[in-house]
Amino acid sequence: MINRLLVLLGNPPECDMETVEVCRSMAEEAVLDYIGRDTLPRGADCIVDKLAVIYYNRLGNEGETARTEGGISQSFNSDIPMDILRQLRNYPRKVGVIHSETVEE
């Protein structure tokens, strides 16, 4: 899985494997949190990889929403992008069962 992520990142020579692994782990946690599950459903790995690339590319820009340097403006998306959210909607949240306890008199 990390190899596929490295390909998506363009195999940067300065790439720190530990950082890539942390970004992927954070992306997986974000996906699991969004869909309300404990394990990734089949087919969700590609979504995790896309989000991990975004997390990796945001490194060093944390907290910024926009920047202008030398007449070049950049704006940063701080949430999960809409195209990824649309894909995540294909995995409905796992619904928990609420148990009611009965008290014997």
N, C-alpha and C positions, 0 to 999 in steps of 0.2 A: 504494500500500500504506500509506503514511503517513497518507493521508486517512482510510482505514478505521480505522486505529488512533486517530486523533484523534476520530472519532465514538464509538468505544468508550470513550474517556476522557471523553466528554461535552463536547468542545471547550472545555476550561478556558481562560479568558482569559489566565491567567498561564503558560500552557504554553510551554515553551522547545523549539522544534523540534529543536535539536541534542540535547537530553536525550531526546526521544522517539525520535529516530533511533538514539541509543546504546542505549537500552533494547531497541529492536527488534533491533538487531544482536546484543546479548548474548543475547536470547531465541533468535534463529536459531542462534547458536553452541551454545547449550545443547541445542536440539533435535537439531542435527546430531551433537553429541557423544553424545547418548543413543541415537540410532539408528545411529551408526557410519557415517555417510555423508559425502560431500564436498559434495553438493548436495541441496537440499530436494526430496523427492518431490512429485509432483502432489497437491494437496489439503492439504498440511501448512501452508500459509500461515495458515490460520485458527488453528491451534494456536500458531504463532509469535506471532500477534497477541494471543491470550489470555494467553500467558506474558509478553509485553511490557507489557501492562496491569498485571499483577501486579508486575513489576519496577518500573514507574513508580510505582505506589502504595506500594511499599516504601521509596522514597527518603526519607531522613531517619530511617528506623527500622532501618537496618542494624544487625545484631547483637542486636537486641531479640527476646526470645521472648514477653514479656508486659509489660503496663503497667497500672497502676491510677491513675486521676486522678479526684478528686471522687466516689468511689464507683462509677465506671465502669471496668470491667475490659476489656482487650483482649488477645487472644493472637494471635501472629503465626506463620504457617507459614513455615518457613525453607527448605523443599524445594519441588520441583515438586509441585503438588497432585495428588491421586489421580485426579481426573477427567481431567486432562491426561495423566497417565501412562497411563491406560487408552486414550486416543486414540493415544498414541505407540506402543502395542503393536501397532497395526494396520500399523505400518511396521517389519517385521523388520530386525534389524541386517544390514547388508551383510557377507557372509562373505568374508574375504580368502583368497586362495589362497597357501598356503605352498609355496614352491619349494625343493626340496632340490637342493643342488649335488652333482654327482658329481666325484670327484677321479680323474683318470687316473693310472694307475701307470706 
